[in-house]
């Protein structure tokens, strides 16, 4: 399995299971309807576990442009590979989200609220304040990336085994994502991954859906820019502390 395919499949699995649990919780008539935030955060953590298990042996399991950029900034990953890793992650997120729509299509049709129809695709703020929303995404991603650096083997780098979430072992990274969701996710839905938000938002904009509302492109830059800033700050701090 090539690195591109591994990142594609791993990210698709994360989105299929992660956005799938959101659909199960918020859409009308599902078996898991209204089961709450604990179910969502737990399933997202386990979704990351699944993606990491599959992709780690082949690509290092970045599965997130913020991870890829941070590792490149920290000189643990070759910059020349960054664009196609990110492309694979974005494509995987699109496919995973499309599969969620196909699987839950009857429940999307049965749900009247356009906001609830959009929730299984992309994140949105609980209180819309773009400055604080951006800060939330920066902080959540900073915690993710900074802890990843201290989980990974510091000797891994460009000329050795690919590094990424897989270097942690799948279980530790699942716990990390879980606690970020529980502790920091209530403000924006903790995208902490540009591909996770952008890919499904594109799917929401394109698929035919009865009663579909806005894809909220005015907000879409927050879960892209915030994670990139948070990841970059984490990488720079890690480098400063380990000179």
N, C-alpha and C positions, 0 to 999 in steps of 0.2 A: 504494500500500500504506500503510495507516495505521500509526501508531506501535504500537498494540496488536498488530496482526497481525504486524508486523515482529519485535517482541519475542517473540511466541508462536512463530513459525516458526523464528527464530534459535535460541531456547532448545531447541525440540524437536529441531532438527538436532544441537545439541551433545550432548544426552542420548542421542539415537539412536546416534550414532557413539561417544561416550565410554563410555556404559554398554554399548554393543555390544562394544567391545573387551574390556571386563572379562568379559563373557559368553564371548567367544571364547577368552580365556585360561584361565578357571577352570572352565568347564563340561566335563563328560565328553564325549569323542568329537568335539570340534570340530577343524577344521583347524589352529587356532592354540593348541590346548591346551598349557598349561604353558610358553608362550613368554616369560613373565617381565615384570618391572617396566618394563624399557626399552620394550617394546612398548606397555604400558598408558600410560605417561607421554607417549610420542611421539604416540600416537593421540589422547589427550586434547588435546594442544596443537593438533593438526591439526583436531580437532573444533571447537575454539574458533575457529580460522582460518575454517572453513566458516561457522559461525554469524555471525561478524562480517562477512564478505563479503556475506552476504545481507541482514542487518538494518541495517548501517551507514548506507546512504543515506537511510533512512526514520525511524529512531529513535535513531541514534547508537550502537546495539548495546550497550546495557547488559548484557542477558542474565544478570543477577545482581542480586538485591536489595541486596547489599552495595555494588555499584557505584552503583546508583541512590541509596541513602541517603547515601553519601559525597559524591557530586556535589551533592546537595541541601544537605548540611551546609556544603559549600564555596561555596555560592551560585552554582553553575554549572548548576543544574537546578531547575525550579519544584517546590516541595513539593506543589502541587495535583495534579501528574502522578504522584507517587510511588506512590499506591495502585494505580492501574491498570497502571502498568509492572510492579509486583510481581505483580499478579494474572495478567498475560499471561505472565510468566516462569514462575510456578508451573503454570499450565495447560499451557504448552509442555513443561515437564519431565514432567508426568503423561503427556501424549500420547507423547512420545519414549520414555519408559520402557515404556509399554504396547506400543509397536511392537517394542521389544527382546524383550519376553516372547513376543509372537506369533512373531517370527522364530526365536527359539531355543527354542521350546517343547519340541521333541523332546529337546533337550540338557538342559533343566531337568528333564524327566521321567527322563532317564537318569542324572542326578547324584544320589547318595545323601545327601551331606553337606548338611544344612540351611544351614550357614554359607556354603557355596559357592553354594547356590541364592540366598541373600540378597545376596551380594556384588555382582552386577550391578545391584542396585537402589540400595542406600544404603551409606554409608561405615560402617566400624567400626574401633575402635582395635586396633593390634597388641598393645599391653599396656593393659589397662583400668585407667586411673587418671584419673578424671574431671577432676581439677585440671590434670594435665599434658596431657591430651587437649584441654581447653579452651584452654590456653596455645598448643598447637600450631596450632589453628584460628585463634586471634587473630593469632599471628605470621605464619602463611602469608597470611592475608587482608591484614594490615597491609602486607606486602611488595608484594602485588598492587596494592593501592589507591595506596600511596605512590608507586610507580614510575609508575603510570598518570597521576598528576597531573603528573609531570615529562615524560611523553611527550606529553601533550595540549597543545594551544594554549591558553595561559593567558588569551587574550583571548576565547575562546569562553564563552558563558554563557547565561543564561535567555532573553535577547532575540535570540540568534543561532542558528547551526546547533546542533542537539542534540549534546551531547558524550557520550562514553562510550568503550567499547573501540574503536569505529570511528574515533575521532579519532586513534588511534595508527597506523592502517594495520593490516591484518590480520596481517601477518607479525611485526612486533615483539611484538604481544600474544601470539601463538602461542609465541614464544621465551620470553616472560615466564612463561607458564603452564607450559611445559616445564621450566624451571629450578626453579620452585617445586615441581613434582612430584618432580623428581630430588633436590633438596636438602632439602626439608622435608616431603615427602609420606609418608615411610615410617612415621610414627607413627599417623596417623589415616586415611590415604587422601586427604588434602587436599581436603575438600569445598570450602572457601573460597567457598561459594555456597549460601545457605540453600535456594533453590528446587531446586538440583541434588540435594540430599539429601532434602528433605521430599516433593517431588512423587513421586519413585520409591518412597520408603518407603510412601507411601499406596497406590501401585499394588501393592507387595508384599503389603500387608495385605489387599487386596481380591481379587486374582486367585486363582482356584482352581488350586492347585499340589500335586501329589502329594508328600507328605513335607515340606511347608513347615514351617519352624520359626518362631520369634518374629521380629517386625519390629523388636524391640528399641527400643520407645518410651522406655524408661528412659534410653537414650543419645541419643535423637533431638534433645534440646534443645542438645547441644554443637555440632553443625554448623549450628545456627541462631544461637544466641547468640554463639558465638565469632567467626564472620565479621562480625556486626553490630558487635561491640566493636572488632575489628581495623580495620574500615573507618572507624569513627567516630574512632578514635585517629589513623589516617592522615590523615583530613581535618582534624582539629584541629591536628596538627603542621604540615601543609602551610600552613594559615591562619596559624599562629604564625610560620612562617618567611618568610611573604610578606606581612606587614602593611606 
